[in-house]
Amino acid sequence: MSSTIPEPPSASASPVPQTLTLAIDIGGSRLKCGILSETGAVLHGPVRTATPKPAPPVSVLLALDGLISQLGAFDRVSIGFPGMIRRGHVLTAPNLGSEAWRNYPLAAEIEHRVGKPTRLLNDATVQGLGVIQGHGLECVITLGTGMGFALFREGRLSPQIELGQHIARNDMSYDEYVGEGALEDVGKKQWNKRVRRVIAGLETLVAFDELHIGGGNAKHITFELPLRSRIVSNEAGITGGVRLWDASLADTSDFAPESLPGAS
């Protein structure tokens, strides 16, 4: 009598579960959330809403609660925030207009609200993680409510620099010089001249190998960009979130739960 040996189940019958990331992009004008696969593909969302005006932590968190409730399950959280970030805390939030953000433990607060491990970095840094190539010295700027800035060497984070708060020209900070307010005040033609000057200055200051330009206002650039420069998708502010959990970032002090200088 012959016996039949059962075939092993196909791989598709029991897929390996993915680790899903809730990516949160906090901007001066809009809040965005999406669920990412392990490769950074957007599985659900992104969903969006206007940033509250004014924007103290309690208002922003309530708005994020509403967005998160529209999405599915997730295993961890990545946050990009427009300000100086250290060890899960917000040190400054110049484009959200509230002193209540000073030394605010945003990563811990989100982790408490959703019950999932959470990491927080500057929004330009998160966008950069979504677009960098990993070779040489790469500079990222974001043109939105203000001007974000991040720098990477061989794919690794450099210390955060709030270039947007530095003086660009005639006592105006970079945020004031090429931010949303400047675009509205001087018009697209003059704003493009200013952005061209900023890029030329960065070529001298940083001597980058690649410049990645993102943010909601990058679409208004009309001049021909210099070599080694490109406009990148604004959605990288979401898709870069999965990279916060790369093994190469595991030892960064930005995630260490230590006390902050000047914290009360």
C-alpha positions in Angstrom: 0.0 0.0 0.0 1.4 3.3 -0.9 1.3 6.2 1.5 0.9 9.9 0.6 3.5 12.2 2.1 1.8 15.6 2.7 3.3 18.6 1.0 4.8 21.3 3.3 2.6 24.4 3.5 3.4 27.1 1.0 5.3 30.1 2.3 2.4 32.3 1.4 0.1 30.4 3.8 1.9 31.8 6.9 3.7 35.0 6.1 6.3 36.3 8.5 4.7 39.2 10.4 6.2 42.7 9.7 7.3 45.2 12.3 5.1 48.2 11.4 6.1 51.8 12.2 3.7 54.7 12.9 5.5 57.7 11.4 4.5 61.2 12.7 5.6 64.3 10.9 5.0 67.5 12.9 5.2 70.7 10.9 4.6 74.3 11.5 1.6 74.2 9.1 0.5 70.5 9.0 0.6 67.3 10.9 0.9 64.0 9.1 0.8 60.3 10.1 1.2 57.1 8.2 1.9 53.4 8.8 5.1 52.1 7.2 6.3 48.7 6.3 9.8 47.5 7.2 11.0 48.8 3.8 9.5 52.2 4.4 6.5 51.8 2.1 3.4 53.6 3.2 0.7 50.9 4.0 -1.9 53.2 5.5 -2.3 57.0 5.1 -0.8 59.4 5.2 -3.5 61.3 7.0 -3.2 65.0 7.5 -4.6 67.9 9.5 -3.6 71.6 10.0 -1.3 72.3 12.9 -3.3 74.0 15.6 -2.9 77.8 16.0 -1.6 78.3 18.7 0.2 75.0 19.0 1.1 74.1 22.6 1.8 70.4 23.3 -1.7 69.6 24.5 -3.3 70.9 21.3 -0.8 69.1 19.0 -1.2 65.9 20.9 -5.0 66.0 20.7 -4.8 66.6 16.9 -2.4 63.6 16.6 -4.8 61.4 18.6 -7.4 62.1 15.9 -5.0 61.2 13.1 -3.7 58.1 14.7 -7.3 56.8 15.4 -7.8 56.7 11.6 -4.9 54.3 11.0 -4.4 50.6 11.7 -2.2 48.7 14.2 1.6 49.4 14.5 4.5 48.2 16.6 6.6 51.3 17.2 6.6 55.1 16.6 8.9 57.5 14.8 8.5 61.3 15.2 10.0 64.2 13.2 9.7 67.5 15.0 10.6 71.1 13.8 13.0 72.1 16.5 16.1 71.2 18.5 15.8 67.6 19.8 17.8 65.9 22.4 17.3 62.5 24.1 13.6 62.4 23.4 12.9 65.9 24.5 12.1 69.1 22.6 14.5 71.9 23.5 13.1 74.5 21.1 10.1 74.8 18.8 10.5 78.2 17.0 7.8 77.6 14.4 5.2 76.4 16.9 5.2 79.6 18.9 4.8 78.2 22.4 7.3 78.2 25.3 5.4 75.2 26.7 7.6 73.0 24.4 10.8 73.9 26.2 12.3 70.6 27.5 9.1 68.8 26.7 9.4 65.0 26.8 7.6 64.4 23.6 8.9 60.9 22.9 7.9 59.7 26.4 4.4 61.3 26.2 3.6 59.7 22.8 4.9 56.4 24.1 2.6 56.6 27.1 -0.4 57.5 24.9 0.0 54.7 22.4 1.8 52.1 24.5 4.5 51.5 21.9 8.3 52.3 21.9 8.9 55.7 20.4 11.8 57.6 18.9 12.1 61.3 18.2 14.4 63.4 16.0 14.4 66.7 14.2 12.0 66.7 11.1 14.8 67.6 8.6 16.9 64.8 10.0 14.0 62.3 9.5 13.4 63.6 6.0 17.1 63.2 5.3 17.0 59.6 6.5 14.4 59.0 3.8 16.4 60.4 0.9 20.2 60.2 1.5 22.3 57.8 -0.6 24.7 57.0 2.2 27.9 58.2 0.5 30.1 61.2 1.2 28.8 64.4 2.9 25.1 64.9 2.2 23.2 68.0 3.2 19.4 68.2 3.6 17.4 71.4 3.7 13.6 71.6 4.1 11.7 74.6 2.9 8.4 75.0 4.7 7.2 77.2 7.6 10.9 77.7 8.2 14.1 76.2 6.9 15.2 72.8 8.3 18.8 71.5 8.0 20.5 68.2 8.5 23.9 66.8 7.7 25.1 63.2 7.1 28.5 61.7 6.5 28.6 58.3 4.9 25.0 57.8 5.9 25.5 58.6 9.6 24.0 61.5 11.5 26.0 64.6 12.3 25.2 66.6 15.5 22.0 68.6 15.0 22.5 72.3 14.0 19.5 74.6 14.0 20.7 76.6 11.0 17.2 78.0 10.5 17.8 80.2 13.6 21.1 81.5 12.4 21.5 84.8 10.7 21.2 84.6 6.9 21.2 88.2 5.7 20.4 91.7 7.1 19.6 90.4 10.6 17.1 87.9 9.3 17.4 84.2 10.2 17.2 81.6 7.6 13.6 80.8 8.8 12.7 84.5 8.1 14.7 84.7 4.9 13.3 81.7 3.0 10.5 80.5 5.2 6.8 80.5 4.4 6.4 84.1 5.6 9.1 85.3 3.2 7.5 83.5 0.3 4.2 85.3 1.0 5.9 88.7 1.6 8.3 89.0 -1.3 6.7 86.7 -3.9 8.1 83.7 -5.7 10.6 85.5 -7.9 12.4 87.2 -5.1 12.0 84.2 -2.9 13.8 82.1 -5.6 16.7 84.5 -5.6 17.0 84.1 -1.9 16.9 80.3 -2.0 19.6 80.4 -4.7 21.8 82.6 -2.4 21.2 80.1 0.5 22.3 77.2 -1.7 25.4 79.0 -2.9 26.2 79.8 0.7 25.8 76.2 1.8 28.1 75.1 -1.0 30.8 77.2 0.6 29.9 76.5 4.2 29.4 72.7 4.0 31.2 71.7 0.7 28.5 69.0 0.4 28.8 66.1 -2.1 25.0 66.0 -2.4 22.2 68.5 -1.5 18.7 67.2 -1.0 16.0 69.8 -1.0 12.6 68.9 0.5 9.7 70.5 2.3 6.3 71.8 1.0 7.8 74.9 -0.6 10.5 73.1 -2.6 7.9 72.8 -5.4 8.1 76.6 -5.9 11.8 76.5 -7.0 12.1 77.7 -10.6 15.8 78.2 -11.1 18.2 75.5 -12.4 19.8 73.8 -9.4 23.6 73.4 -9.2 25.2 70.1 -9.8 24.8 67.5 -7.1 21.5 69.1 -5.9 18.0 67.7 -6.3 14.5 68.2 -5.0 13.1 65.3 -3.1 9.6 64.2 -2.2 8.0 65.9 0.7 6.6 62.5 1.7 10.1 61.5 2.9 9.2 63.3 6.1 7.0 60.2 6.7 8.9 57.5 4.9 12.1 58.3 6.6 10.5 57.4 9.9 11.3 53.7 9.5 15.1 54.5 9.4 15.0 55.8 13.0 15.0 52.1 14.0 18.1 51.1 11.9 20.8 49.3 13.9 23.2 52.1 12.9 21.3 54.6 14.9 20.9 52.4 18.0 23.8 54.0 19.8 23.0 57.6 19.2 22.8 59.8 22.3 19.7 61.4 20.9 17.7 58.3 22.1 19.4 57.9 25.5 17.1 58.5 28.4 19.4 60.9 30.3 18.8 64.2 32.0 19.1 67.3 29.8 21.3 70.3 30.3 19.4 73.2 31.7 16.3 71.1 32.4 14.4 72.0 35.6 
